[in-house]
Amino acid sequence: ETGVTQTPRHLVMGMTNKKSLKCEQHLGHNAMYWYKQSAKKPLELMFVYSLEERVENNSVPSRFSPECPNSSHLFLHLHTLQPEDSALYLCASSKGYSDRGLPYEQYFGPGTRLTVT
Amino acid sequence: GQQLNQSPQSMFIQEGEDVSMNCTSSSIFNTWLWYKQDPGEGPVLLIALYKAGELTSNGRLTAQFGITRKDSFLNISASIPSDVGIYFCAGPDLETSYDKVIFGPGTSLSVIP
């Protein structure tokens, strides 16, 4: 148990559906992240929120829409997805910058396995 | 931009054997992180290294921050079946002004009982 939870753990959706992924961190962290992990590919950073402000959108298609209502919660809203969007979606959080001026370690949730049919 | 390479890409070892893997970069890193990911789960942080030359252990795992600051090593002693998974190295992206971490492609470890 890393202190980061994600729901649902598994999701099957059609291309015309709208669904949302939820992430919650219980670590008092200030930064939250969405990653996409496809089979046999490296982790792909999708979005970064620092103090509830989006600081990076890594050229992600608009069919993925993040929301960070507060520093403990992060959502990823999905609509009109494509089969190639099927992947493991991981949420992570970190404290932010340490007193060394370096980013703190990131802690991951268990992921949501998404299948688009 | 900064990139990380890991070798080997995959390993098949006998239970009880020691394992060594490494992570390299073309640029200097100030922090090295090692994660393990079990199938179908999120990566779990194993060890964090902050200083060149630093050697840190976590049970049977030992990681080192390379002197050149461009590499790091992870060793697992006396492997057991639950060591199976993908091991990722990571480090902060020093080219950005916010909290971004770069991950290597991973080393997949299989342990034969």
Interface residues (C-beta under 8 A of the other chain):
Chain A: T2 V4 Q6 A31 P42 L43 L45 V48 S50 V55 E56 L88 L90 A92 S94 G96 Y97 R100 L102 P103 Y104 E105 Q106 Y107 F108 G109 P110 G111 R113
Chain B: N30 T31 L33 Y35 G40 E41 G42 P43 V44 L45 A48 Y50 F88 A90 P92 T96 Y98 D99 K100 V101 F103 G104 P105 G106
